[in-house]
Each structure stands twice: as structure tokens, then as C-alpha cells.
Amino acid sequence: MIESESCEWCEIWHEQIGPIYPKTAEGKFAPLRRIDIADDMPVDLAKIHPASYTPTFVLMENGKEVSRILGYPGEAFFWGLLGEALKKVGFKPES
């Protein structure tokens, strides 16, 4: 998650999703890593396309970007977009 301290939508994501995300199957499969947009990009992410908006959620696999979600479209849409992104890396939701 590329975020900013001044990002209103990041704050809403942290209020609505943040507390439950690590407890979900999705969160266990794709743990959240938080990066401030104002900081230098970590070395292992230096080759990804830079984020222009916050929040931006980038899904990585084997050091390569697989998918990204731009912005936070609300709880229901977020889970749907995340589910589609995770399918690309073999995630199978629990039934």
C-alpha cells in the first residue's frame, strides 16, 4: 500500500479495512506492506511504475508487479477488486 499521511482515503481504508485485513484469508495470502509516497521507494520495489495517487495497492509476485488498485473505492468494491487481483497469483477464496 502506497499511502500518504495527508490522504483522506488512506485514513478511511485504515478505519474500514485495516483492522480486519490481516485476519482475512486475503490478508494472510498477501500481507500488507505500507510505503509512504513521500519516501524513497524501497530497493526491492524500485522497478515498479511510480504511484501518482494514494492509496495505491500494488500486488507483487516474485519481485514483479502483477496488479494494482488505484484509490479506495469503498469496502465492497475494494474486496472485489482485490479478489480479482489475487486470482492472478493463484489465490482461491475460502468457500
BELLINKA-V52108 format. One record per run of one state. SS is the DSSP state (A for helix, B for strand, O for the rest). FROM is the first residue (numbers start at 0). TO is the last residue. Records with the same first field share a line. If there is no record, write none. Layout:
SS=FROM-TO / FROM-TO
This chain:
O=0-0 / 3-6 / 21-23 / 29-33 / 36-41 / 45-54 / 61-62 / 70-73 / 87-94
B=1-2 / 34-35 / 55-60 / 63-69
A=7-20 / 24-28 / 42-44 / 74-86
